[in-house]
Amino acid sequence: MSLKLYFLRHGETTYSRTGGYCGDLDPELTSEGTQMAKAFADTYHSLPWTAVYVSPMKRTIATAKPLCDALRMEMQLRPGLKEIRYGQWEGKTLEFVQQHFADDYVRWLAEPAWNPPTGGETAVQIASRAMPVVSEIQAQYSTGNILVVSHKATIRIILCSLLGIDLGRYRDRINALTASVSIVKFSDHGPLLEVLGDRHHLPEQLLALPGT
């Protein structure tokens, strides 16, 4: 048996529904987001899970909770899995950022690996705190299924780091819709992306919601 990491993005929040910038902000899941978390647990609870690692934000903890409750498994909180810090963009709309932080926004779009949102984090900084969590998991477990519940940008940056994709292209190469799961298997040849952004566990009415 090999080591597999299941990267699950949290369920819907008001910000993921509207597309507003939300990193350090700590909103609860919407009622639909809670349903997404339960749907994941209902589909995946029969898998033999080894451990659950979670970003210490309300939305990620609430997403992991149904599965952890079903398994009676304790979630392990890791700050390294938190979302990108958007700095002065937190809680703002895209239109507001384009109007008030135009130069920083253009630089961030062009090269987010090294250019942060105003007062926020670069992709390189996110990788430097998130990848040690992955290394910790690999050091602790050589086999098993590990659930990692995190956020849109952070999951995309982790996947780019594992797959050798330029971090500056994380927004262009990888997507992670709400409540989607991506699976990476580790073998002697390194990490293999087996599944990207799967949402088959969601019922049709939840799939119809915006998944930004």
TORNUFI-5686 format. One record per residue (C-alpha): x, y, z; residue in three letters. Coordinates in Angstrom, 1 decimal. Layout:
BEGIN
- X;Y;Z;rest
- X;Y;Z;ALA
...
//
This chain:
BEGIN
- X;Y;Z;rest
- 0.0;0.0;0.0;MET
- 1.3;3.5;-0.9;SER
- 0.8;6.8;0.8;LEU
- -2.0;8.9;-0.6;LYS
- -2.9;12.5;0.3;LEU
- -6.4;13.7;-0.3;TYR
- -6.4;17.5;-0.6;PHE
- -9.9;18.7;0.2;LEU
- -10.9;22.3;-0.2;ARG
- -13.4;23.5;2.4;HIS
- -17.1;23.9;1.6;GLY
- -18.9;27.0;0.5;GLU
- -18.7;30.3;2.4;THR
- -20.3;33.6;1.6;THR
- -17.0;34.7;0.1;TYR
- -16.5;31.6;-2.1;SER
- -20.0;32.2;-3.4;ARG
- -19.4;35.9;-4.2;THR
- -15.8;35.7;-5.2;GLY
- -14.6;38.3;-2.6;GLY
- -11.0;38.0;-1.3;TYR
- -10.9;35.9;1.9;CYS
- -7.7;34.6;3.4;GLY
- -7.2;35.7;7.0;ASP
- -11.0;36.3;7.4;LEU
- -12.6;33.5;9.2;ASP
- -16.2;33.0;8.0;PRO
- -18.4;30.1;8.8;GLU
- -19.6;27.7;6.2;LEU
- -23.0;28.5;4.6;THR
- -25.7;25.9;5.1;SER
- -24.8;24.6;1.6;GLU
- -21.2;24.4;2.7;GLY
- -22.2;22.3;5.7;THR
- -24.1;20.0;3.3;GLN
- -20.9;19.7;1.1;MET
- -18.9;18.6;4.2;ALA
- -21.5;16.0;5.1;LYS
- -21.7;14.8;1.5;ALA
- -17.9;14.3;1.5;PHE
- -18.1;12.3;4.7;ALA
- -21.0;10.2;3.5;ASP
- -19.0;9.2;0.4;THR
- -15.6;8.8;1.8;TYR
- -16.1;7.5;5.4;HIS
- -15.7;3.9;4.4;SER
- -12.1;4.5;3.1;LEU
- -9.5;3.3;5.6;PRO
- -8.2;6.7;6.8;TRP
- -4.9;7.0;8.7;THR
- -5.0;10.7;9.7;ALA
- -6.6;14.1;9.1;VAL
- -4.6;17.3;8.8;TYR
- -6.6;20.6;8.8;VAL
- -6.0;24.3;8.5;SER
- -7.1;26.0;11.8;PRO
- -9.9;28.1;10.3;MET
- -13.6;27.8;11.0;LYS
- -14.4;26.8;7.4;ARG
- -11.8;24.0;7.2;THR
- -12.5;22.6;10.7;ILE
- -16.3;22.5;9.9;ALA
- -15.5;20.8;6.6;THR
- -13.4;18.1;8.3;ALA
- -15.8;17.6;11.2;LYS
- -18.4;15.3;9.7;PRO
- -15.8;12.8;8.6;LEU
- -13.8;13.0;11.9;CYS
- -17.0;12.5;13.9;ASP
- -17.9;9.5;11.8;ALA
- -14.5;8.0;12.3;LEU
- -14.0;9.2;15.8;ARG
- -10.7;10.5;14.6;MET
- -9.0;13.6;15.9;GLU
- -8.1;16.3;13.4;MET
- -4.5;17.6;13.5;GLN
- -4.5;21.4;13.1;LEU
- -1.6;22.9;11.1;ARG
- -1.2;26.7;10.6;PRO
- 0.9;26.0;7.6;GLY
- -2.3;24.9;5.7;LEU
- -4.0;28.3;6.1;LYS
- -5.1;30.3;3.1;GLU
- -3.1;33.0;1.4;ILE
- -3.1;36.3;3.4;ARG
- -4.6;38.9;1.1;TYR
- -3.5;41.9;3.2;GLY
- -5.4;45.0;2.3;GLN
- -7.5;43.1;-0.1;TRP
- -9.2;41.1;2.6;GLU
- -13.0;41.3;2.3;GLY
- -12.8;43.4;-0.9;LYS
- -14.4;42.6;-4.3;THR
- -12.3;42.2;-7.4;LEU
- -13.7;45.4;-8.8;GLU
- -12.6;47.3;-5.6;PHE
- -9.1;45.9;-5.8;VAL
- -8.8;46.7;-9.5;GLN
- -9.8;50.2;-8.8;GLN
- -7.8;50.9;-5.6;HIS
- -4.8;48.6;-6.0;PHE
- -4.4;48.5;-9.7;ALA
- -0.6;48.3;-9.9;ASP
- -0.3;45.7;-7.2;ASP
- -3.1;43.7;-8.8;TYR
- -1.4;43.7;-12.2;VAL
- 1.9;42.6;-10.7;ARG
- 0.2;39.8;-8.7;TRP
- -1.6;38.5;-11.8;LEU
- 1.6;38.5;-13.8;ALA
- 3.9;36.9;-11.2;GLU
- 2.1;35.8;-8.0;PRO
- 5.1;33.7;-7.0;ALA
- 7.0;36.8;-6.0;TRP
- 4.4;39.6;-6.0;ASN
- 1.9;39.6;-3.2;PRO
- -1.6;41.1;-2.8;PRO
- -1.0;44.5;-1.1;THR
- 0.4;43.6;2.4;GLY
- -0.2;39.9;1.8;GLY
- 1.7;36.7;0.9;GLU
- 3.4;35.5;-2.2;THR
- 3.1;32.0;-3.5;ALA
- 6.7;31.3;-2.5;VAL
- 5.9;32.3;1.1;GLN
- 2.8;30.0;1.1;ILE
- 4.8;27.1;-0.2;ALA
- 7.5;27.7;2.5;SER
- 4.9;27.2;5.2;ARG
- 2.6;24.6;3.6;ALA
- 5.2;22.2;2.2;MET
- 6.7;21.4;5.6;PRO
- 3.3;20.0;6.6;VAL
- 3.5;17.7;3.6;VAL
- 7.0;16.7;4.6;SER
- 5.9;16.1;8.1;GLU
- 3.2;13.7;6.9;ILE
- 5.6;11.9;4.6;GLN
- 8.0;11.5;7.5;ALA
- 5.3;10.2;9.8;GLN
- 3.5;7.8;7.4;TYR
- 5.0;5.6;4.6;SER
- 1.5;4.3;3.7;THR
- -2.1;5.1;4.3;GLY
- -4.8;7.6;3.3;ASN
- -4.3;11.1;4.7;ILE
- -6.9;13.8;4.4;LEU
- -5.6;17.4;4.2;VAL
- -8.3;20.0;4.4;VAL
- -7.2;23.4;3.2;SER
- -8.0;26.3;0.9;HIS
- -8.1;27.2;-2.8;LYS
- -4.7;29.0;-3.2;ALA
- -2.9;26.8;-0.7;THR
- -4.0;23.5;-2.3;ILE
- -3.1;24.8;-5.8;ARG
- 0.4;25.9;-4.6;ILE
- 1.0;22.6;-2.8;ILE
- 0.1;20.7;-6.0;LEU
- 2.3;22.9;-8.1;CYS
- 5.2;22.3;-5.7;SER
- 4.7;18.5;-5.7;LEU
- 4.3;18.3;-9.5;LEU
- 7.1;20.7;-10.5;GLY
- 4.9;23.4;-11.9;ILE
- 6.1;27.0;-11.7;ASP
- 4.5;28.6;-8.6;LEU
- 3.9;31.7;-10.6;GLY
- 1.4;29.8;-12.7;ARG
- -0.6;28.2;-9.9;TYR
- -3.7;30.3;-10.8;ARG
- -3.3;29.4;-14.5;ASP
- -2.6;25.6;-14.2;ARG
- -4.6;24.2;-11.3;ILE
- -8.1;24.7;-10.1;ASN
- -9.7;23.8;-6.8;ALA
- -13.5;24.4;-6.6;LEU
- -15.3;24.4;-3.3;THR
- -15.4;20.9;-1.7;ALA
- -13.3;19.4;-4.4;SER
- -10.7;16.7;-3.7;VAL
- -7.4;16.1;-5.4;SER
- -5.5;12.9;-4.8;ILE
- -1.7;12.5;-4.9;VAL
- 0.0;9.1;-4.5;LYS
- 3.6;8.9;-3.4;PHE
- 5.8;6.1;-4.7;SER
- 9.5;5.4;-5.5;ASP
- 9.0;7.7;-8.5;HIS
- 7.7;10.6;-6.5;GLY
- 4.3;12.2;-6.3;PRO
- 1.7;11.2;-8.9;LEU
- -1.5;13.2;-9.4;LEU
- -4.2;10.6;-9.6;GLU
- -7.3;12.9;-9.3;VAL
- -7.7;16.6;-9.7;LEU
- -10.7;18.6;-8.4;GLY
- -13.2;15.8;-8.1;ASP
- -16.7;16.7;-6.8;ARG
- -18.6;13.5;-7.6;HIS
- -19.5;13.2;-3.9;HIS
- -21.7;16.3;-4.2;LEU
- -25.4;16.0;-5.0;PRO
- -26.6;17.8;-8.1;GLU
- -28.1;20.8;-6.4;GLN
- -24.7;21.6;-4.7;LEU
- -22.8;21.0;-7.9;LEU
- -25.0;23.7;-9.5;ALA
- -23.7;26.3;-7.1;LEU
- -20.8;28.6;-8.0;PRO
- -17.6;26.8;-7.0;GLY
- -15.1;29.7;-6.9;THR
//
